[in-house]
Structure formats: C-alpha cells, structure tokens
C-alpha cells in the first residue's frame, strides 16, 4: 500500500512538472512583436448589456476600420479598410489573416456590411417595406434598416480581442394596439401599420457614428413589421417633425385609423406608443409609453 502511494505521488509530481513545462512552452510561443500579433474581435450586440431580435446570428457581416489614433479615418490607407468580418460558429472571421503593427489605434465598425464610398457622407436608408422576409443572401427589410455602430479608442497590439460594443444609430417606433372600452368584438391579429411623412434616406458619418437625414430627401410611407399579434415596429431615420402631420395609420378589418402628431425621432432610441382603438376611426387615442435605448 505504501509503495502504491509513493508511485502515485511520483506520478503526480511528474504530471505537475509536465503541466508547468507545457505552460512555459505556451508563454514562449506568444507573439514577439506587434506585426506577429493576430487581430481578433469581441463583437457585442446592443441587446447583450440582426440582427435577430436579440443578437447576431451566423452569416451576419460587419465592416471594420482600424486607423492610427493621431490620423483621421480615411476611405483608404488605414491599417484596415472596411474589412469584412463574418460570424461563423460564434467567431468573427475575416477573409484574410489580420495582424497588428506598432502604435495606438482606433477601431470603427458598423452593421450591416456595405460598399463604402464615403467616410463622412456614406448614403444609407431604411426600407419602406419592413415586412419583407430574410432570404439567402439578403436580410429582411427590418434588419437591413437597423444600422449598428461601434467605436473603440486607443487600442494596441494584444493577444486580447478588441471589444466592439455596438449601438443603434437609427431610431425606432414601436406601436402597440390596445382595445378601447367601446371596441366591439375581438381585435384582429392581422392589422397593418404604416408610418407616414418621414424621410427614409440619410448620410452616415462612420468616424463619428452619426446619421443625418437627407435634407433633399422626399418623405415616404414605411410599412412596419409585425412583432406579435398587436405589436409592430419600424426603423426610422432620426428626424424631427415640427408640424402636425398624419403619422401612424392602422388598417384593420378594412377600416383606416389615422393618428396625426408632431414627433422627434431620436437616434438610438425606441419610442413606445400605445394606440387605443375605438369604434370610431376618428377618435383613435395615443398613449406615449416611454423611450428605450439599446433595444433588442
């Protein structure tokens, strides 16, 4: 029995030594210079602190720029220029191996990936029909409209990933249909919601993460996508409606309920409103439910 204990003790000692030796070997294989250090990224969706309703999914693509902190972000000539990263099996993989260089850098990223023609005034837009479904190679109308942005400053070569904490830069309007006391019968679950009198086109400053409404853009009608039986959502370009205009229209059982209002669509904010539906289409009421940032 004593001999067995002794042998086990020796074996454990040898295993401990081997383990320590292995750890030392790993540390000696660490990159010796910035140019030998691979770039990796930790990408965080706004709903974690597409985008499906909660987080990124396999096949999603983001665009990444890496530029020196003492240099402005340019359309080209940066350390990384609109590098496409694709989410594959929970990892964001580039089309080629990426390595650091000496110095301090800023990282800029956006979703969904696009062909960038301007850093300060990249044309973007929201879909006027946000009910279209996702297909192979194309996002749904709602997901394609939801522009996300991340910026991380003062990063340098490291074996740790660069954290890209995304946020929404567009605005969102969430409409909940509420049955009024005098509404007869059951509320139908196949209503249609339209948002009128907003401009769906804008420009995007990638260096600042700011979307600006196209001042020459034409107002349009946006069809909201259905999130549940009585809740709908639409991505809107941030803008202010200074005059009272027809804004939200509900079509239910062939009847149109129209709500007029001024409105301020704030960037990165989900505006919650309840529309109380009555028997009289001219007496639709609105209850403002508040504002939510980093919505899901």
C-alpha positions in Angstrom: 0.0 0.0 0.0 2.8 2.4 0.9 4.6 1.6 -2.4 1.4 2.4 -4.3 1.1 5.7 -2.6 4.7 6.5 -3.3 4.2 5.7 -7.0 1.1 7.8 -7.2 2.9 10.7 -5.6 5.8 10.4 -8.1 3.3 10.2 -10.9 1.5 13.4 -9.7 4.8 15.2 -9.4 5.8 14.3 -12.9 2.3 15.4 -14.2 2.7 18.7 -12.3 6.2 19.2 -13.8 4.9 18.4 -17.3 2.0 20.8 -16.8 4.3 23.6 -15.7 6.6 22.8 -18.6 3.7 23.0 -21.0 2.5 26.3 -19.6 6.0 27.7 -20.1 6.2 26.5 -23.6 2.9 28.3 -24.4 4.1 31.5 -23.0 7.3 31.3 -25.0 5.3 30.9 -28.2 3.5 34.2 -27.6 3.9 36.8 -30.4 7.3 38.5 -30.2 6.2 41.7 -31.9 3.1 43.7 -32.9 3.4 42.5 -36.5 3.2 38.9 -35.4 0.1 39.5 -33.2 -3.2 38.5 -34.9 -6.1 40.8 -34.7 -9.2 39.4 -33.0 -12.6 40.9 -32.1 -15.2 40.6 -29.4 -18.5 41.8 -31.0 -21.3 42.7 -28.7 -24.9 43.3 -29.9 -26.8 46.2 -28.2 -29.3 43.7 -26.7 -26.4 42.0 -24.8 -25.6 44.8 -22.0 -29.8 41.1 -36.5 -29.6 41.1 -36.1 -32.2 38.8 -34.9 -34.4 40.4 -32.2 -31.7 39.6 -29.6 -28.3 39.2 -31.1 -26.1 38.5 -34.1 -26.5 35.2 -35.9 -24.3 33.1 -38.2 -23.7 34.6 -41.6 -24.0 38.2 -40.3 -21.3 40.5 -41.7 -19.8 43.7 -40.2 -17.4 46.2 -41.7 -14.3 47.2 -39.7 -11.8 50.0 -40.0 -8.6 50.3 -37.9 -6.8 53.7 -38.1 -4.0 55.3 -36.0 -5.2 57.5 -33.2 -3.3 60.5 -34.5 -4.7 60.2 -38.0 -8.2 60.9 -39.3 -10.2 57.9 -40.7 -10.0 57.9 -44.5 -11.7 55.9 -47.2 -8.4 54.1 -47.8 -4.8 54.0 -46.5 -5.8 52.9 -42.9 -4.4 49.8 -41.2 -7.8 48.1 -42.0 -10.1 49.4 -44.7 -13.7 48.2 -44.5 -12.6 44.7 -43.7 -15.5 42.3 -43.8 -15.9 40.0 -40.8 -18.4 37.2 -40.9 -19.9 35.4 -37.9 -19.2 31.7 -38.3 -19.7 29.2 -35.4 -19.6 32.0 -32.8 -16.4 33.5 -34.2 -16.0 36.7 -36.3 -13.7 35.7 -39.1 -12.1 37.9 -41.8 -11.4 37.0 -45.4 -7.7 37.0 -44.6 -5.3 36.9 -41.6 -5.1 40.3 -39.9 -2.1 41.4 -37.9 -1.3 44.5 -35.8 1.5 47.0 -36.2 3.3 49.2 -33.6 1.4 52.2 -32.2 -2.1 53.1 -30.9 -5.2 52.8 -33.0 -9.0 53.5 -33.1 -11.3 50.8 -34.2 -14.6 51.6 -36.1 -17.2 49.1 -37.1 -20.8 49.0 -38.5 -23.5 46.6 -39.4 -24.8 45.5 -41.8 -21.8 45.4 -44.2 -22.0 47.7 -47.2 -19.9 49.1 -50.1 -18.5 52.3 -48.5 -17.9 55.2 -50.9 -17.5 58.0 -48.3 -16.4 58.1 -44.6 -18.3 61.4 -43.8 -21.3 61.1 -46.0 -22.0 57.4 -46.7 -25.5 57.1 -48.2 -27.8 54.9 -46.1 -31.6 54.4 -46.0 -34.3 52.4 -44.3 -36.7 50.1 -46.2 -40.1 51.4 -46.9 -41.4 47.9 -46.6 -40.0 46.4 -43.4 -42.2 43.3 -43.6 -40.1 41.6 -46.3 -38.6 38.3 -45.1 -35.0 37.3 -44.9 -33.8 35.3 -47.9 -30.5 33.6 -48.8 -28.0 36.4 -49.2 -30.4 39.2 -48.2 -31.6 40.5 -44.8 -35.2 41.2 -44.0 -36.4 44.7 -44.7 -36.4 45.4 -41.0 -33.0 44.0 -40.2 -31.4 45.7 -43.2 -32.7 49.1 -41.9 -31.3 48.7 -38.4 -27.9 50.3 -38.7 -25.5 49.5 -35.8 -22.2 51.2 -34.9 -19.2 50.7 -32.6 -16.0 52.6 -31.9 -13.2 51.6 -29.6 -10.4 54.1 -29.0 -6.7 53.7 -28.1 -6.2 50.0 -28.8 -2.8 48.4 -29.4 -1.3 45.1 -30.4 -2.5 42.5 -27.9 -3.5 38.8 -27.8 -6.8 40.0 -26.2 -9.6 40.8 -28.6 -10.7 44.3 -29.5 -14.2 44.9 -27.9 -16.7 46.3 -30.4 -19.7 47.3 -28.4 -22.4 48.1 -30.9 -25.3 50.6 -30.5 -28.3 51.5 -32.7 -27.8 54.8 -34.6 -31.3 54.8 -36.3 -34.5 55.5 -34.4 -37.3 53.0 -33.8 -41.1 53.4 -33.4 -42.9 50.6 -31.6 -46.7 50.7 -31.9 -48.9 48.6 -29.6 -52.6 48.3 -30.4 -54.8 48.5 -27.4 -58.5 47.6 -27.5 -60.7 50.5 -26.4 -63.6 50.0 -24.0 -66.1 50.6 -26.8 -64.5 48.5 -29.4 -66.9 45.7 -30.4 -65.6 42.2 -30.9 -62.1 40.9 -30.8 -59.1 42.8 -32.1 -57.8 41.2 -35.3 -54.3 39.9 -35.3 -53.6 40.8 -39.0 -53.7 44.6 -38.8 -51.3 46.6 -41.0 -49.4 49.6 -39.7 -48.0 52.5 -41.8 -45.7 55.3 -40.7 -46.2 58.4 -42.9 -44.3 61.6 -43.6 -40.7 60.6 -42.7 -37.7 60.8 -44.9 -36.1 57.3 -45.3 -32.8 58.4 -46.8 -29.7 59.8 -44.9 -26.0 60.0 -44.7 -23.8 58.2 -42.3 -20.5 59.5 -40.8 -18.5 56.4 -40.0 -15.9 58.2 -38.0 -18.5 59.7 -35.6 -21.3 57.2 -35.8 -23.9 59.8 -36.7 -26.8 59.5 -39.1 -28.1 62.7 -40.7 -31.4 62.9 -42.5 -31.1 63.7 -46.2 -32.2 67.4 -46.4 -33.2 66.9 -50.0 -34.9 63.5 -49.4 -38.5 63.0 -50.2 -41.0 61.9 -47.5 -42.3 58.4 -47.8 -44.6 55.9 -46.2 -43.0 53.0 -44.2 -44.8 49.7 -43.6 -44.0 48.4 -40.1 -43.1 44.8 -39.5 -45.3 42.7 -37.0 -43.5 41.7 -33.8 -46.5 40.0 -32.2 -50.3 39.9 -32.6 -50.8 43.5 -31.5 -47.3 45.0 -31.6 -45.4 46.4 -34.6 -42.0 48.1 -35.1 -40.4 50.3 -37.7 -36.8 51.6 -38.1 -36.9 55.3 -38.8 -34.1 57.8 -39.8 -33.6 60.2 -36.9 -35.5 63.4 -37.6 -37.9 66.0 -36.3 -41.5 66.5 -37.5 -42.1 70.1 -36.5 -45.7 70.3 -37.9 -48.7 68.1 -37.0 -49.0 65.6 -39.9 -50.6 62.2 -40.5 -48.1 59.9 -38.8 -49.4 56.5 -37.9 -52.1 54.7 -39.8 -53.7 51.4 -38.7 -55.7 49.4 -41.2 -57.9 46.9 -39.5 -60.9 45.0 -41.0 -60.8 47.3 -43.9 -61.1 50.4 -41.7 -58.4 53.0 -41.5 -57.4 54.6 -38.2 -55.2 57.6 -38.7 -53.2 59.4 -35.9 -51.7 62.9 -36.5 -48.9 64.3 -34.5 -45.6 66.2 -34.3 -42.7 63.9 -33.4 -39.0 63.8 -32.6 -37.3 60.5 -33.7 -34.1 60.4 -31.6 -31.1 58.4 -32.7 -30.6 55.1 -30.8 -34.0 55.3 -29.1 -37.0 53.1 -29.4 -40.1 55.2 -29.0 -43.0 53.2 -27.4 -46.6 54.3 -28.2 -49.9 52.7 -27.5 -52.8 53.3 -29.9 -56.2 52.8 -28.3 -58.5 51.6 -31.0 -62.2 52.6 -30.6 -65.3 52.0 -32.7 -64.9 55.5 -34.2 -61.9 55.7 -36.5 -61.7 59.4 -36.0 -61.2 59.0 -32.2 -58.1 56.9 -32.0 -56.1 57.8 -28.9 -52.4 57.7 -28.3 -50.5 56.9 -25.0 -46.8 57.5 -25.0 -45.2 54.6 -23.3 -41.6 56.0 -23.0 -38.2 55.6 -24.6 -35.8 52.7 -24.6 -32.1 52.7 -25.6 -30.2 49.6 -26.7 -33.5 47.9 -27.6 -33.5 44.2 -28.6 
